[in-house]
């Protein structure tokens, strides 16, 4: 089933047949962009459908319409449309081909489905005495897709929850934002096709967990590497090879995001592939993370009473929980810390100081419970450090 339909007007200064026009399309576009983009080759691979020509004769001329179904992506379909416009002769006669529109058949199918749904509901309403207006309103509300907002000084396309969420999904362009909004991803922002990463995106990356979601092609690789050079990247997600984020289905999006890997894993794979730039990108990420932590520490003041608590905890294997005013909530054995935090209300604990190792499990629990500060004896192996949690060690106070 095709994604797009190219419609073009054709005019020939003489009387010709349909097969003459089709022959001219194949003959005059042959080899323009290499064998892979040859019209015949595209048809053989099923990427271009059967070409339909409808014509009539008027005053010694032939006029009509050409229809070309396309399973190519948006850019390739536009290139194909532009390519057929170079046809200027059919047989011995001058000719002109002009593209009139490119129809997104998926949208047309959705419209037909919606029209049919309305018809079914009307009939159902008559038979079951259901309030048809109420049902239609419910369907419209469910299908309503939020419009992208303009975010930051660069007025970047973004979802309405990019500020509220503790995680931000960074994509390339407005079409990507619209597609993710269609499937409920409202914490998304686009870099907007800028050569340099916008300052607004840099600032978000300093404050939030970041997922970079790029197209599965070479351009996607280049954009991802520029982001790795410029901002703190936590997770990397890719569209399937050859696909663009803007064209993914909801299932494709969920699968791609579920397969996202942390930046270290991605760069390790890049290094195994022999990409010399991988080590430079890793160094850039470590530098950006260090800068982010330093900025965060400047914003937090640890009271002297808590510093004394930290010193007193050395060697005790105990933990102290604090509220947002640095009031002590509880003192417990470190071995019970994760279980204790599992039972507290979100936001009730602001900081934890403990004689033990900061682990990934503890960090994940801190994010879940909205805990802002962890101070431990030392830090263990961390796969993903969330930017919203400040991690300090005893060595910084003793």
C-alpha positions as CSV (number, residue, x, y, z in Angstrom):
1,X,0.0,0.0,0.0
2,X,1.5,3.3,-1.1
3,X,2.2,6.2,1.2
4,X,2.0,9.1,-1.3
5,X,0.4,9.8,-4.7
6,X,2.0,12.2,-7.2
7,X,-0.5,14.0,-9.4
8,X,0.8,15.8,-12.5
9,X,-0.8,17.6,-15.4
10,X,0.4,16.7,-18.9
11,X,0.0,18.5,-22.2
12,X,1.4,17.3,-25.6
13,X,1.3,19.4,-28.8
14,X,0.0,16.5,-30.8
15,X,-2.2,13.4,-30.6
16,X,-0.5,10.5,-28.7
17,X,-1.5,7.4,-26.7
18,X,-1.1,6.7,-23.0
19,X,1.8,4.3,-23.6
20,X,3.7,7.1,-25.5
21,X,3.5,9.3,-22.4
22,X,4.6,6.5,-20.0
23,X,7.4,5.6,-22.4
24,X,8.6,9.3,-22.4
25,X,8.6,9.2,-18.5
26,X,10.8,6.2,-18.4
27,X,13.0,7.2,-21.3
28,X,13.8,10.8,-20.4
29,X,14.4,10.2,-16.6
30,X,16.6,7.1,-17.1
31,X,20.0,7.3,-15.5
32,X,19.5,10.9,-14.1
33,X,20.3,9.9,-10.5
34,X,22.0,6.6,-11.0
35,X,20.6,3.1,-11.3
36,X,19.2,3.0,-7.8
37,X,16.8,5.9,-8.5
38,X,15.9,4.7,-12.0
39,X,12.1,4.7,-12.4
40,X,12.1,1.1,-13.8
41,X,14.3,-0.1,-10.9
42,X,12.1,1.6,-8.3
43,X,9.0,-0.1,-9.8
44,X,10.8,-3.5,-9.8
45,X,11.6,-3.0,-6.1
46,X,8.0,-2.0,-5.3
47,X,8.9,1.5,-4.2
48,X,7.0,3.1,-7.0
49,X,3.6,1.7,-8.1
50,X,1.8,1.3,-11.4
51,X,1.8,4.6,-13.3
52,X,-1.7,5.7,-14.4
53,X,-2.3,8.1,-17.3
54,X,-5.7,9.6,-18.1
55,X,-5.8,11.7,-21.3
56,X,-8.2,13.2,-23.9
57,X,-7.7,15.0,-27.2
58,X,-8.6,18.7,-27.5
59,X,-8.0,20.7,-30.7
60,X,-5.2,18.5,-32.0
61,X,-3.5,18.4,-28.6
62,X,-3.4,15.7,-25.9
63,X,-4.1,16.7,-22.3
64,X,-4.6,14.8,-19.1
65,X,-3.3,13.7,-15.7
66,X,-0.4,11.4,-14.6
67,X,-0.7,9.5,-11.3
68,X,2.4,7.9,-9.7
69,X,2.0,6.0,-6.4
70,X,5.1,6.2,-4.2
71,X,6.4,4.2,-1.3
72,X,9.5,6.4,-1.0
73,X,10.1,8.7,1.9
74,X,9.0,12.4,1.7
75,X,12.3,13.7,0.4
76,X,12.7,10.9,-2.2
77,X,9.0,11.4,-3.3
78,X,9.6,15.1,-3.8
79,X,12.8,14.3,-5.9
80,X,10.8,11.9,-8.1
81,X,8.1,14.5,-8.6
82,X,10.6,17.1,-9.7
83,X,12.3,14.5,-11.9
84,X,9.2,13.8,-14.1
85,X,8.8,17.5,-14.8
86,X,11.9,17.4,-17.0
87,X,10.0,15.4,-19.7
88,X,9.6,17.9,-22.6
89,X,8.8,15.6,-25.5
90,X,6.4,12.8,-26.3
91,X,7.2,11.2,-29.6
92,X,7.8,14.0,-32.1
93,X,5.8,16.5,-30.1
94,X,6.7,19.1,-27.5
95,X,5.3,18.3,-24.1
96,X,5.0,19.8,-20.6
97,X,4.6,17.9,-17.3
98,X,3.7,19.9,-14.2
99,X,3.2,18.4,-10.7
100,X,-0.1,19.7,-9.3
101,X,0.0,18.0,-5.8
102,X,1.5,15.2,-3.7
103,X,-1.2,13.5,-1.7
104,X,-0.4,11.8,1.6
105,X,-2.5,8.6,1.2
106,X,-2.2,7.7,4.9
107,X,-4.0,10.9,5.8
108,X,-6.7,10.2,3.1
109,X,-7.2,6.7,4.5
110,X,-7.5,8.1,8.1
111,X,-10.1,10.6,6.8
112,X,-12.1,7.7,5.2
113,X,-11.9,5.7,8.4
114,X,-13.1,8.7,10.4
115,X,-15.9,9.4,8.0
116,X,-16.9,5.7,8.2
117,X,-16.7,5.9,12.0
118,X,-19.1,8.8,12.1
119,X,-21.5,7.0,9.8
120,X,-21.4,3.9,11.9
121,X,-21.9,5.9,15.1
122,X,-24.9,7.7,13.5
123,X,-26.5,4.4,12.6
124,X,-25.6,3.0,16.0
125,X,-27.1,6.0,17.7
126,X,-30.4,5.6,15.9
127,X,-30.6,2.0,16.9
128,X,-29.4,2.2,20.5
129,X,-30.6,5.8,21.3
130,X,-27.0,6.7,22.2
131,X,-26.0,10.4,22.4
132,X,-24.1,10.6,19.1
133,X,-22.8,14.1,19.8
134,X,-21.2,13.0,23.0
135,X,-19.6,10.0,21.5
136,X,-18.1,12.0,18.6
137,X,-16.8,14.6,21.1
138,X,-15.1,11.8,23.0
139,X,-13.5,10.4,19.8
140,X,-12.4,13.8,18.7
141,X,-10.8,14.4,22.1
142,X,-9.0,11.1,22.0
143,X,-7.7,11.8,18.5
144,X,-6.7,15.4,19.2
145,X,-3.0,15.9,18.8
146,X,-1.4,18.8,20.7
147,X,0.1,21.5,18.5
148,X,3.8,22.1,18.8
149,X,4.6,25.2,20.9
150,X,7.4,27.7,20.2
151,X,9.9,27.3,23.0
152,X,12.9,29.4,24.1
153,X,14.5,32.4,22.6
154,X,15.0,30.5,19.3
155,X,11.3,29.6,19.2
156,X,12.1,26.0,18.7
157,X,9.2,23.5,17.9
158,X,8.4,21.6,21.1
159,X,5.8,19.6,23.0
160,X,3.7,21.3,25.7
161,X,5.3,19.3,28.6
162,X,9.0,20.0,27.7
163,X,9.3,22.2,30.8
164,X,7.3,20.0,33.2
165,X,9.0,16.7,32.5
166,X,12.3,15.6,34.1
167,X,13.2,14.0,30.8
168,X,13.4,15.7,27.4
169,X,13.5,13.9,24.0
170,X,15.6,15.9,21.5
171,X,14.8,15.4,17.8
172,X,15.9,17.1,14.5
173,X,12.9,19.0,13.1
174,X,9.3,20.2,13.5
175,X,7.9,17.2,11.6
176,X,9.6,14.9,14.1
177,X,8.0,16.8,17.0
178,X,4.5,16.6,15.4
179,X,4.9,12.8,14.9
180,X,5.9,12.2,18.5
181,X,3.1,14.4,19.7
182,X,0.7,12.3,17.6
183,X,1.7,9.3,19.7
184,X,1.6,11.0,23.1
185,X,5.3,12.1,23.5
186,X,4.7,15.6,24.8
187,X,8.2,16.2,26.3
188,X,9.9,16.6,22.9
189,X,11.9,19.5,21.4
190,X,13.6,20.0,18.0
191,X,17.0,21.6,17.4
192,X,15.3,23.2,14.4
193,X,17.8,22.3,11.7
194,X,20.4,24.7,13.2
195,X,24.0,24.1,12.4
196,X,24.9,24.9,16.0
197,X,23.0,23.4,18.9
198,X,20.7,26.1,20.2
199,X,21.4,27.5,23.7
200,X,17.9,26.6,24.8
201,X,18.6,22.9,24.2
202,X,21.9,23.2,25.9
203,X,20.2,24.7,29.0
204,X,17.5,21.9,29.0
205,X,20.3,19.3,28.8
206,X,22.0,20.7,31.9
207,X,18.8,20.4,33.9
208,X,17.1,17.3,32.6
209,X,17.7,13.7,31.5
210,X,18.2,13.8,27.8
211,X,17.2,11.2,25.1
212,X,18.5,12.1,21.6
213,X,16.2,10.5,19.0
214,X,17.6,10.7,15.4
215,X,16.8,9.4,11.9
216,X,18.3,6.0,10.9
217,X,20.5,7.5,8.2
218,X,23.9,9.2,7.7
219,X,22.4,12.7,8.4
220,X,21.1,11.3,11.7
221,X,24.6,10.1,12.5
222,X,26.0,13.6,11.9
223,X,23.4,15.3,14.0
224,X,23.9,12.8,16.8
225,X,27.6,13.4,16.9
226,X,27.1,17.2,16.9
227,X,24.8,16.9,19.9
228,X,27.4,14.6,21.7
229,X,30.0,17.3,21.2
230,X,27.7,20.1,22.5
231,X,25.3,18.8,25.2
232,X,25.1,16.2,27.9
233,X,23.4,13.2,26.3
234,X,22.1,10.4,28.6
235,X,20.4,8.0,26.1
236,X,20.7,7.5,22.3
237,X,17.7,6.3,20.3
238,X,17.7,5.6,16.5
239,X,15.0,5.2,14.0
240,X,15.3,1.9,12.1
241,X,17.9,2.0,9.3
242,X,16.8,4.1,6.4
243,X,13.7,5.4,8.2
244,X,13.0,8.9,9.5
245,X,11.5,9.8,12.9
246,X,8.7,11.8,11.3
247,X,7.5,8.7,9.4
248,X,7.5,6.2,12.3
249,X,4.4,4.6,13.6
250,X,3.5,4.6,17.3
251,X,4.8,1.0,17.6
252,X,8.1,2.0,15.8
253,X,8.6,4.9,18.2
254,X,8.0,2.8,21.4
255,X,10.4,0.1,20.1
256,X,13.1,2.7,19.2
257,X,12.9,4.4,22.6
258,X,12.8,1.1,24.5
259,X,16.1,0.1,22.7
260,X,17.8,3.4,23.6
261,X,21.3,2.9,24.9
262,X,23.4,5.1,27.3
263,X,26.0,7.4,25.7
264,X,28.9,5.2,26.8
265,X,27.5,2.1,25.2
266,X,26.8,4.0,21.9
267,X,30.3,5.4,21.8
268,X,31.9,2.0,22.6
269,X,30.1,0.5,19.6
270,X,31.2,3.5,17.5
271,X,34.8,2.9,18.6
272,X,34.5,-0.9,17.7
273,X,33.4,0.2,14.2
274,X,36.7,2.1,13.8
275,X,35.3,5.6,14.1
276,X,38.3,7.6,15.4
277,X,36.0,10.4,16.5
278,X,34.5,8.2,19.2
279,X,37.2,8.9,21.8
280,X,36.9,12.6,21.2
281,X,33.1,12.4,21.7
282,X,33.5,10.4,24.9
283,X,35.9,13.1,26.3
284,X,33.4,15.8,25.3
285,X,30.7,14.0,27.2
286,X,32.8,13.6,30.3
287,X,33.7,17.3,30.2
288,X,30.0,18.3,29.8
289,X,29.0,16.1,32.7
290,X,31.6,17.6,34.9
291,X,30.6,21.2,34.0
292,X,26.9,20.3,34.7
293,X,27.8,18.9,38.2
294,X,29.9,22.0,39.0
295,X,27.0,24.3,38.0
296,X,24.6,22.3,40.2
297,X,26.9,22.4,43.2
298,X,27.1,26.2,43.1
299,X,23.3,26.3,43.6
300,X,23.3,24.1,46.7
301,X,24.5,25.1,50.2
302,X,25.0,22.3,52.7
303,X,24.4,23.7,56.3
304,X,27.3,23.4,58.8
305,X,25.1,21.2,61.0
306,X,24.7,18.7,58.2
307,X,28.5,18.8,57.5
308,X,29.0,17.8,61.2
309,X,26.4,14.9,60.7
310,X,28.5,13.8,57.7
311,X,31.6,13.6,59.7
312,X,29.9,11.8,62.5
313,X,28.5,9.1,60.2
314,X,32.0,7.9,59.1
315,X,32.4,4.2,60.0
316,X,28.8,3.9,61.4
317,X,27.1,2.3,58.3
318,X,24.1,4.5,59.1
319,X,22.0,6.9,57.1
320,X,20.2,10.2,57.9
321,X,17.1,11.4,55.9
322,X,16.4,15.1,55.6
323,X,13.5,17.2,54.5
324,X,13.6,20.3,52.3
325,X,14.6,22.5,55.3
326,X,17.4,20.2,56.3
327,X,15.4,19.0,59.2
328,X,16.2,15.4,60.3
329,X,13.5,12.9,59.4
330,X,15.0,9.6,60.5
331,X,18.3,7.8,61.2
332,X,18.5,4.2,60.0
333,X,21.0,1.5,59.1
334,X,22.4,1.9,55.6
335,X,21.4,-1.6,54.7
336,X,17.7,-0.6,55.1
337,X,18.0,2.6,53.0
338,X,16.5,1.5,49.7
339,X,13.6,-0.3,51.4
340,X,12.9,2.7,53.6
341,X,12.9,5.1,50.6
342,X,10.5,2.8,48.8
343,X,7.9,3.5,51.5
344,X,8.2,7.3,51.8
345,X,5.9,9.7,50.0
346,X,7.3,11.3,46.8
347,X,9.0,14.7,47.7
348,X,9.0,14.0,51.5
349,X,12.8,13.4,51.5
350,X,15.0,16.0,50.0
351,X,18.4,14.7,50.9
352,X,20.1,11.5,52.2
353,X,23.5,11.4,53.9
354,X,24.8,7.8,54.5
355,X,27.9,5.8,55.2
356,X,27.8,3.6,52.2
357,X,28.2,3.4,48.4
358,X,26.0,5.4,45.9
359,X,24.7,2.8,43.5
360,X,22.7,2.9,40.3
361,X,19.8,1.3,42.2
362,X,19.9,4.0,44.9
363,X,20.1,6.7,42.2
364,X,17.0,5.3,40.4
365,X,15.1,5.2,43.7
366,X,16.1,8.9,44.4
367,X,14.7,9.9,41.0
368,X,11.5,8.0,41.7
369,X,11.0,9.7,45.1
370,X,12.1,13.2,43.9
371,X,15.2,13.2,46.2
372,X,17.6,16.0,45.2
373,X,20.8,15.2,47.1
374,X,22.7,12.1,47.9
375,X,25.9,12.2,50.0
376,X,27.7,8.9,50.4
377,X,31.0,7.5,51.5
378,X,31.9,6.9,47.8
379,X,30.3,6.4,44.4
380,X,30.1,2.9,42.8
381,X,29.8,2.0,39.1
382,X,27.0,4.2,37.7
383,X,25.6,3.5,34.2
384,X,23.4,6.5,34.0
385,X,23.6,9.5,36.4
386,X,20.4,11.5,36.4
387,X,21.1,15.3,36.3
388,X,18.3,16.1,38.7
389,X,20.1,14.3,41.6
390,X,23.3,15.9,43.1
391,X,25.8,13.3,44.2
392,X,28.5,14.2,46.7
393,X,31.0,12.1,48.7
394,X,32.3,12.3,52.2
395,X,35.8,13.2,50.9
396,X,34.4,16.6,50.0
397,X,33.6,17.4,53.6
398,X,36.1,15.5,55.7
